[in-house]
Amino acid sequence: MDAAELAQQVMTVLTPIAPYLNTAGTAIATKFGEDIYQRGKQLYEAIHTRFAQQPDKKASKALQAFIDDPDLSGGIEIKLVRLLQTDPAFALILQHILQSGPQMTIDASDDAIVQKNTMRNTQEHGSQAISAHGKAQVTENEMNISYE
């Protein structure tokens, strides 16, 4: 996922709950659903922590202005895209927060052989992946996400 797409997904989750991040979240969470509120709160905390590491503090000030007025989301999204382009570790943190459901991964490297594995997820959402590096071989594997 590229930086612009990731930033857009983050802002889609964060913008509706931004005004409530400075208030008591437990009462507000029911308005959006606990899962959405918690995911938004995690995104905000991760972004706040990363922006605080910027030496000029402009990003932190812009984030606070966005929390006070969500109409200012465009400036945060631009700052987020720029940061995601230069900090892949931060991008992975945000991707992990955005993903919902079980995450099933097989990572094979060197001379590994990944063969005849079955991944099943009956929660209708989540992610499944098999990645191979080096001389690893991946054959006859099955991945299935469904509702049973």
Residue pairs with C-beta under 8 A, 6 or more apart in sequence:
1 9
1 91
1 95
3 80
3 81
3 82
3 84
3 85
3 91
4 81
6 84
6 91
6 94
6 95
6 98
7 77
7 80
7 81
7 84
8 77
9 98
10 43
10 47
10 80
10 94
10 98
11 73
11 76
11 77
11 80
13 36
13 39
13 40
13 43
13 98
14 40
14 43
14 44
14 47
14 73
15 70
15 73
16 32
16 40
16 70
17 28
17 32
17 36
17 37
17 40
17 41
18 40
18 44
18 66
18 67
18 70
18 73
19 67
19 70
20 28
20 31
20 37
21 40
21 41
21 44
21 67
22 67
22 68
25 37
25 41
28 37
29 37
29 38
32 40
35 100
39 97
39 98
39 100
42 97
43 94
43 97
43 98
44 67
46 90
46 93
46 94
46 97
47 63
47 76
47 80
47 94
48 60
48 63
50 83
50 87
50 90
51 59
51 60
51 62
51 63
51 79
51 83
52 60
54 60
58 79
59 79
59 83
62 72
62 75
62 76
62 79
63 76
65 72
65 75
66 72
66 73
66 75
66 76
83 90
84 90
84 91
84 94
99 126
99 127
100 125
100 126
101 121
101 123
101 124
101 125
101 126
101 127
102 121
102 123
102 126
102 127
103 126
103 127
104 119
104 121
104 126
104 127
104 128
104 129
104 143
105 127
105 128
105 129
105 130
105 131
106 114
106 117
106 119
106 129
106 130
106 131
106 141
107 130
107 131
107 133
108 114
108 130
108 131
108 132
108 133
108 136
108 137
108 138
109 132
109 133
109 134
109 136
110 133
110 134
110 135
110 136
111 134
111 135
111 136
112 132
112 136
112 137
113 136
113 137
113 139
114 130
114 132
114 136
114 137
114 138
114 139
114 141
115 137
115 138
115 139
115 140
115 141
116 139
116 140
116 141
117 130
117 141
117 142
118 141
118 142
118 143
118 144
119 128
119 141
119 142
119 143
119 144
120 144
120 146
121 128
121 144
121 145
121 146
122 146
122 147
122 148
123 145
123 147
124 145
124 146
124 147
125 145
126 145
128 143
128 145
130 138
130 141
130 143
132 138
